[in-house]
Amino acid sequence: MPFEAQVEKSITRQVKQVFPEHTNHIGTLFGGYALLWMDEVAALTAARFSRQQYVTVSLDRIDFKQPIPEGSIIELIGRVARVGRTSVQTMVEIWIEQVSDGSRVKGIAGTFTMVAVDEARKPIPVRLD
């Protein structure tokens, strides 16, 4: 499969709603939940890219662009940005969707570096099919 097609096929989307238990003291999405959800999407994106197990090795610049209020519908989107010998770098964005009209704005964006590992959790080469 051509590289671009492999990247396109691995795009991962998750839709969630922000409930009170996900918010901080001012009623917006707590950053820890955002990072947890983004890390899950990054791992799934990498796994879908090469059908291997991955672990997170680094988070590069996470930009919290907009507060995400309680009750918001959010969509997390992961896309492969770069591939190394044992790593896959994924871009993950959280989009905030207005319930009333469906308009969207980017709330958070970040880059996650995931490393392919074997059963012993040792780094292995990324498979490019």
Sequence and secondary structure as in RCSB ss.txt:
>XXXX:A:sequence
MPFEAQVEKSITRQVKQVFPEHTNHIGTLFGGYALLWMDEVAALTAARFSRQQYVTVSLDRIDFKQPIPEGSIIE
LIGRVARVGRTSVQTMVEIWIEQVSDGSRVKGIAGTFTMVAVDEARKPIPVRLD
>XXXX:A:secstr
  HHHHHHHT EEEEEE  GGGB TTSBB HHHHHHHHHHHHHHHHHHHHSSEEEEEEEEEEEE S  BTT EEE
EEEEEEEE SSEEEEEEEEEEE TTT  EEEEEEEEEEEEEE TTS B      
